[in-house]
Amino acid sequence: MSSYEIIFITSARFSEEEQSTFLKKAESTLKKEKATVEQQFVWGRRRLAYPIDDQDYGVYHIWYVEGPGSALTELERQFNLTDDVLRFFSLRVSNIESEASQFKALLAENAARAAERAATEAERAAKFAGKTRFNTQKARERTSEKAEAKSDDTLEKTEPPPEKAEAHTEAETPETPTE
C-alpha cells in the first residue's frame, strides 16, 4: 500500500451541506477502491492566486490517503468529471504521520499569526477610536483648502495676460490692401 497526499480546491460557492456531501462522495470513491483516508484537513476558504472559472476564492482540502494507486486514479477521474473541484494535486509521500504533523504545525502557526494580527488591529482601532472624527474634520478642511487653491490657479491660467491677448487678436486679422 502506498501513501499519498491529495490537495484539492473546491468551489467556495458551496454551502456547508453541499460541501459535506461532496466530501462523503469522494471518500466513498476511495473506499470502493480499498483505500482509506488516514487524516483530512480543511485549510479553509482562501483567495486564489488567479481567478478559476470566474471564482476568486476556493476552499482548500488536504487528505492523507493510504491505498493502491488505482484508488487515486479513480478519485482524480471523479475530480475531472465535476465542476465543483477547481484544482487538485496528488503526490506520493513516504510517511503520512510526519507529513500530517508538518501540516498541523503550519496550521497552528497560521492561526497564531491571524490571532496576533486581530489583536494588533483591535489595539489600533481602540487607540484611534476618539481621533477619527477630529482627523476626518481636518482632512475635509484640507481638501476644501486645496480645492479652493486649485480653482484660483485654474482661473489665473485660463485668462491670458492683457498684453498677449491684444497681440493675439491683431495677428489673427489679416491686413488686406485697399486700392
Rosetta silent file (secondary structure, phi, psi, omega in degrees, C-alpha in Angstrom):
SEQUENCE: MSSYEIIFITSARFSEEEQSTFLKKAESTLKKEKATVEQQFVWGRRRLAYPIDDQDYGVYHIWYVEGPGSALTELERQFNLTDDVLRFFSLRVSNIESEASQFKALLAENAARAAERAATEAERAAKFAGKTRFNTQKARERTSEKAEAKSDDTLEKTEPPPEKAEAHTEAETPETPTE
SCORE:     score description
SCORE:     0.000 S_00000001
   1 L     0.000  137.822  179.781    0.000    0.000    0.000 S_00000001
   2 E  -103.048  158.878  178.360    1.237    3.450   -0.904 S_00000001
   3 E  -112.224  136.857 -177.255    0.713    6.715    0.943 S_00000001
   4 E  -132.529  149.978  169.932   -0.489    9.837   -0.821 S_00000001
   5 E  -111.780  123.506 -178.182   -1.104   13.482   -0.039 S_00000001
   6 E  -117.174  123.212  177.594   -4.031   14.893   -2.002 S_00000001
   7 E  -115.676  126.655  177.631   -4.624   18.636   -2.112 S_00000001
   8 E  -142.482  153.274 -178.148   -7.756   19.887   -3.827 S_00000001
   9 E  -116.256  121.742  176.981   -9.686   23.131   -4.052 S_00000001
  10 E  -101.742  163.808 -178.436  -13.467   23.073   -4.105 S_00000001
  11 E   -62.994  137.542  178.191  -15.773   25.869   -5.101 S_00000001
  12 L   -78.888   -7.822  179.420  -16.389   28.496   -2.426 S_00000001
  13 L   -78.090   -9.640  178.498  -19.966   28.790   -3.675 S_00000001
  14 L   -64.984  144.955  168.343  -20.833   25.510   -1.906 S_00000001
  15 L   -84.118  170.390  179.736  -22.978   25.611    1.183 S_00000001
  16 H   -58.390  -41.461 -177.660  -21.827   23.640    4.232 S_00000001
  17 H   -66.717  -45.911  178.788  -24.258   20.845    3.376 S_00000001
  18 H   -62.662  -39.352  179.021  -23.189   20.606   -0.264 S_00000001
  19 H   -61.302  -46.842 -177.634  -19.546   20.622    0.801 S_00000001
  20 H   -67.310  -38.271  178.209  -20.026   17.728    3.246 S_00000001
  21 H   -66.735  -37.565  177.722  -21.997   15.608    0.742 S_00000001
  22 H   -64.478  -43.676 -179.318  -19.303   16.135   -1.893 S_00000001
  23 H   -65.685  -37.564  177.156  -16.545   15.124    0.547 S_00000001
  24 H   -64.711  -39.283  178.568  -18.502   11.999    1.596 S_00000001
  25 H   -63.788  -43.489  179.040  -18.907   11.050   -2.054 S_00000001
  26 H   -65.405  -38.989  179.024  -15.174   11.446   -2.677 S_00000001
  27 H   -67.526  -37.891  178.158  -14.370    9.412    0.433 S_00000001
  28 H   -67.086  -32.532  175.765  -16.751    6.638   -0.644 S_00000001
  29 H   -61.221  -41.518  178.190  -14.986    6.534   -4.027 S_00000001
  30 H   -67.630  -39.819 -179.621  -11.731    5.830   -2.207 S_00000001
  31 H   -64.611  -36.116  177.508  -13.343    3.170   -0.011 S_00000001
  32 H   -61.887  -31.746 -179.408  -14.671    1.334   -3.081 S_00000001
  33 L   -92.875   12.774  176.879  -11.113    1.125   -4.334 S_00000001
  34 L    64.704   42.202  175.138   -9.896   -0.201   -0.957 S_00000001
  35 L  -119.814  154.114  179.321   -8.142    2.968    0.153 S_00000001
  36 E  -124.190  143.268  174.757   -8.519    4.762    3.476 S_00000001
  37 E   -88.852  108.271 -177.410   -8.349    8.429    4.339 S_00000001
  38 E   -73.245  -47.898  179.133   -5.943    8.483    7.278 S_00000001
  39 E  -144.564  146.091  176.391   -6.192   12.194    8.022 S_00000001
  40 E  -139.745  141.837 -178.801   -8.035   15.075    6.444 S_00000001
  41 E  -130.369  145.513  170.287   -7.775   18.786    6.961 S_00000001
  42 E  -109.464  111.222 -178.375   -9.783   21.717    5.720 S_00000001
  43 E   -71.943  -29.152  174.907   -7.376   24.580    5.277 S_00000001
  44 E   115.448  179.389  179.233  -10.310   26.899    4.766 S_00000001
  45 E   -78.593  123.918 -176.824  -11.632   29.451    2.351 S_00000001
  46 E  -137.330  155.317  177.849   -8.744   31.290    0.771 S_00000001
  47 E   -74.508  135.937  178.529   -8.209   33.741   -2.065 S_00000001
  48 E   -79.796  154.087  179.542   -6.934   32.125   -5.246 S_00000001
  49 E   -66.663  -30.941  177.571   -3.779   33.398   -6.922 S_00000001
  50 E  -150.349  154.358 -178.081   -5.772   33.949  -10.103 S_00000001
  51 E   -64.494  137.237  176.041   -9.460   33.526  -10.989 S_00000001
  52 E  -123.192  121.117 -178.205  -10.522   29.992  -11.915 S_00000001
  53 L    52.680   43.874  179.231  -13.903   29.634  -13.641 S_00000001
  54 L    61.728   29.235  177.804  -14.764   33.223  -12.638 S_00000001
  55 E  -121.228  134.598  179.672  -14.135   32.457   -8.962 S_00000001
  56 E   -98.154  -15.220 -177.856  -11.690   34.363   -6.787 S_00000001
  57 E  -126.733  153.639  176.118  -11.996   32.136   -3.707 S_00000001
  58 E  -149.039  163.021  178.107  -11.840   28.420   -3.046 S_00000001
  59 E  -104.537  121.091 -176.725  -11.919   26.006   -0.110 S_00000001
  60 E   -90.796  134.722  178.152   -8.642   24.116    0.307 S_00000001
  61 E  -127.787  142.599  175.392   -8.632   20.489    1.467 S_00000001
  62 E  -129.554  123.786  178.386   -5.694   18.231    2.285 S_00000001
  63 E  -120.102  141.360  172.507   -6.153   14.480    2.609 S_00000001
  64 E  -110.827  115.411 -170.743   -3.622   11.862    3.558 S_00000001
  65 E  -119.576  142.836  174.644   -4.645    8.584    1.907 S_00000001
  66 E  -123.384  125.908 -179.142   -3.254    5.092    2.083 S_00000001
  67 E   168.087 -174.944  179.733   -4.148    2.618   -0.641 S_00000001
  68 L   -73.347  160.852  179.656   -3.410    1.384   -4.129 S_00000001
  69 H   -65.306  -26.184  179.255   -2.644    3.730   -6.999 S_00000001
  70 H   -64.690  -30.771  177.880   -5.872    2.697   -8.750 S_00000001
  71 H   -66.201  -41.360  178.590   -7.854    4.417   -5.966 S_00000001
  72 H   -66.266  -40.148  177.996   -6.025    7.659   -6.623 S_00000001
  73 H   -61.534  -43.526  179.395   -6.606    7.307  -10.366 S_00000001
  74 H   -65.691  -41.393  178.644  -10.343    6.821   -9.809 S_00000001
  75 H   -62.745  -43.213  178.240  -10.537    9.827   -7.452 S_00000001
  76 H   -64.238  -35.872  176.800   -8.753   12.034   -9.998 S_00000001
  77 H   -63.869  -41.877  177.659  -11.165   10.814  -12.676 S_00000001
  78 H   -64.568  -40.007  177.874  -14.091   11.820  -10.446 S_00000001
  79 H   -62.325  -38.269  179.944  -12.487   15.229   -9.822 S_00000001
  80 H   -69.926  -26.701 -178.085  -12.153   15.770  -13.579 S_00000001
  81 H   -78.349  -21.270 -176.135  -15.823   14.948  -14.154 S_00000001
  82 L  -106.135  150.580  175.444  -17.153   17.592  -11.763 S_00000001
  83 L   -89.062   -3.616 -176.639  -17.007   21.365  -11.942 S_00000001
  84 L   -76.745  -22.715  177.066  -17.013   21.545   -8.158 S_00000001
  85 E   -98.902  117.211 -177.809  -13.274   20.842   -7.899 S_00000001
  86 E   -77.727  -45.676  179.166  -11.307   23.792   -9.245 S_00000001
  87 E  -147.869  154.363  173.511   -7.818   22.247   -8.953 S_00000001
  88 E  -149.231  156.355 -178.249   -6.262   19.138   -7.455 S_00000001
  89 E  -152.440  135.227  177.903   -2.792   17.783   -6.908 S_00000001
  90 E  -134.687  147.102  177.584   -1.602   14.488   -5.502 S_00000001
  91 E  -147.775  155.055 -179.114    1.805   13.175   -4.645 S_00000001
  92 E   -85.139  134.492  179.088    3.263   10.108   -3.065 S_00000001
  93 E  -120.921  155.132 -178.110    4.694   10.529    0.434 S_00000001
  94 L   -84.061  -36.318 -176.439    6.894    8.195    2.416 S_00000001
  95 L  -138.604  114.157 -177.992    5.380    8.784    5.864 S_00000001
  96 H   -64.575  -41.250 -175.780    1.862   10.072    6.405 S_00000001
  97 H   -61.775  -44.362 -178.985    2.409   10.868   10.078 S_00000001
  98 H   -68.311  -40.816  178.455    5.393   13.165    9.523 S_00000001
  99 H   -63.811  -43.526 -179.272    3.698   14.958    6.620 S_00000001
 100 H   -66.387  -37.958  179.505    0.484   15.431    8.591 S_00000001
 101 H   -67.685  -35.718  176.012    2.354   16.722   11.649 S_00000001
 102 H   -64.053  -40.269  179.394    4.171   19.277    9.489 S_00000001
 103 H   -69.657  -37.210  176.078    0.857   20.474    8.110 S_00000001
 104 H   -60.519  -41.564  178.319   -0.661   20.659   11.606 S_00000001
 105 H   -63.552  -39.662  177.963    2.280   22.837   12.666 S_00000001
 106 H   -63.970  -43.303  177.760    1.694   25.074    9.644 S_00000001
 107 H   -62.739  -41.670  179.100   -1.999   25.432   10.510 S_00000001
 108 H   -64.405  -41.028  178.865   -1.148   26.276   14.133 S_00000001
 109 H   -63.905  -43.360  178.168    1.388   28.883   13.013 S_00000001
 110 H   -63.675  -39.921  179.102   -1.143   30.466   10.639 S_00000001
 111 H   -65.545  -40.345  178.974   -3.776   30.559   13.398 S_00000001
 112 H   -64.508  -42.064  178.350   -1.309   32.204   15.801 S_00000001
 113 H   -64.331  -39.966  179.244   -0.408   34.818   13.178 S_00000001
 114 H   -65.880  -40.355  178.133   -4.074   35.531   12.484 S_00000001
 115 H   -65.553  -40.142  178.505   -4.795   35.955   16.203 S_00000001
 116 H   -64.178  -42.167  177.758   -1.811   38.289   16.546 S_00000001
 117 H   -63.018  -41.299 -179.741   -2.999   40.352   13.560 S_00000001
 118 H   -65.521  -40.344  178.649   -6.504   40.581   15.008 S_00000001
 119 H   -65.380  -41.328  178.429   -5.149   41.719   18.392 S_00000001
 120 H   -63.423  -43.368  178.305   -2.972   44.352   16.732 S_00000001
 121 H   -64.355  -38.087  179.047   -5.910   45.640   14.690 S_00000001
 122 H   -65.791  -42.375  176.944   -8.090   45.788   17.819 S_00000001
 123 H   -61.641  -43.771 -178.471   -5.412   47.789   19.681 S_00000001
 124 H   -64.733  -41.813  179.160   -5.030   50.130   16.749 S_00000001
 125 H   -64.941  -39.663  178.926   -8.773   50.655   16.459 S_00000001
 126 H   -67.844  -37.132 -178.382   -9.042   51.362   20.183 S_00000001
 127 H   -65.401  -41.235 -176.097   -6.123   53.790   20.046 S_00000001
 128 L  -100.736   12.211 -176.528   -7.593   55.860   17.239 S_00000001
 129 L   -61.580  -43.884 -178.074  -11.269   55.488   18.162 S_00000001
 130 L   -81.037  -17.671 -174.222  -11.612   59.026   19.584 S_00000001
 131 L   -92.607   -9.206 -175.378   -9.389   60.672   16.998 S_00000001
 132 H   -65.486  -39.965 -179.591  -11.185   59.650   13.848 S_00000001
 133 H   -63.930  -45.050  179.050  -13.731   62.460   13.966 S_00000001
 134 H   -61.699  -47.181 -179.167  -11.028   65.075   14.500 S_00000001
 135 H   -64.961  -36.610  178.601   -8.861   63.622   11.736 S_00000001
 136 H   -66.591  -41.126  179.917  -11.811   63.402    9.378 S_00000001
 137 H   -65.216  -43.714  178.485  -12.741   67.008   10.038 S_00000001
 138 H   -63.591  -39.392  179.770   -9.161   68.177    9.444 S_00000001
 139 H   -63.560  -39.381  177.822   -8.958   66.134    6.254 S_00000001
 140 H   -64.044  -42.562  179.018  -12.151   67.782    4.970 S_00000001
 141 H   -61.815  -44.522  179.506  -10.740   71.232    5.762 S_00000001
 142 H   -62.860  -41.759 -179.857   -7.500   70.434    3.943 S_00000001
 143 H   -63.537  -43.707  179.942   -9.379   69.091    0.956 S_00000001
 144 H   -66.785  -37.112  176.909  -11.565   72.173    0.700 S_00000001
 145 H   -63.509  -42.098  179.514   -8.500   74.441    1.012 S_00000001
 146 H   -66.150  -38.984  179.365   -6.761   72.527   -1.772 S_00000001
 147 H   -64.567  -41.879  178.091   -9.861   72.703   -3.953 S_00000001
 148 H   -63.859  -44.309  179.705  -10.089   76.477   -3.447 S_00000001
 149 H   -63.573  -38.534 -179.702   -6.399   76.936   -4.227 S_00000001
 150 H   -68.155  -40.164  179.429   -6.727   74.786   -7.324 S_00000001
 151 H   -66.620  -35.334  176.002   -9.760   76.716   -8.595 S_00000001
 152 H   -64.727  -41.209  179.410   -7.835   80.000   -8.118 S_00000001
 153 H   -64.444  -40.736 -178.043   -4.907   78.569  -10.087 S_00000001
 154 H   -70.054  -33.317  177.135   -7.117   77.445  -12.944 S_00000001
 155 H   -65.340  -41.268 -179.961   -8.793   80.843  -13.194 S_00000001
 156 H   -66.662  -35.715 -177.090   -5.426   82.546  -13.486 S_00000001
 157 H   -76.007  -29.684 -176.083   -4.259   80.089  -16.146 S_00000001
 158 H   -78.662  -27.642  179.307   -7.368   80.348  -18.326 S_00000001
 159 L   -92.266  116.137 -179.588   -7.299   84.127  -18.669 S_00000001
 160 L   -71.919  153.796  177.640   -4.381   85.221  -20.835 S_00000001
 161 L   -60.776  151.709 -175.190   -2.473   88.341  -19.791 S_00000001
 162 H   -60.778  -38.452 -177.291   -3.827   91.574  -21.389 S_00000001
 163 H   -64.307  -42.574 -178.379   -0.694   92.290  -23.478 S_00000001
 164 H   -71.498  -31.355 -179.384   -0.696   88.876  -25.084 S_00000001
 165 H   -65.831  -41.415  179.751   -4.440   88.983  -25.710 S_00000001
 166 H   -67.884  -42.268  179.992   -4.142   92.196  -27.757 S_00000001
 167 H   -65.100  -34.820 -178.577   -1.178   90.915  -29.706 S_00000001
 168 H   -68.160  -40.635 -178.904   -3.005   87.706  -30.391 S_00000001
 169 H   -72.457  -33.793  178.785   -6.087   89.441  -31.813 S_00000001
 170 H   -68.241  -36.496 -178.185   -4.003   91.693  -34.054 S_00000001
 171 H   -71.428  -25.018 -177.173   -2.165   88.747  -35.512 S_00000001
 172 H   -78.980  -27.331 -178.082   -5.392   86.962  -36.364 S_00000001
 173 L   -89.544  111.598 -179.381   -6.826   89.771  -38.514 S_00000001
 174 L   -74.753  145.447  178.068   -5.043   89.753  -41.837 S_00000001
 175 L   -87.807  128.322  178.200   -4.390   93.058  -43.449 S_00000001
 176 L  -107.767  130.035  179.169   -5.896   93.410  -46.861 S_00000001
 177 L   -68.472  139.475  179.227   -4.554   96.024  -49.143 S_00000001
 178 L  -107.572  136.752 -179.737   -7.099   98.562  -50.217 S_00000001
 179 L  -111.774    0.000    0.000   -6.907  100.116  -53.654 S_00000001
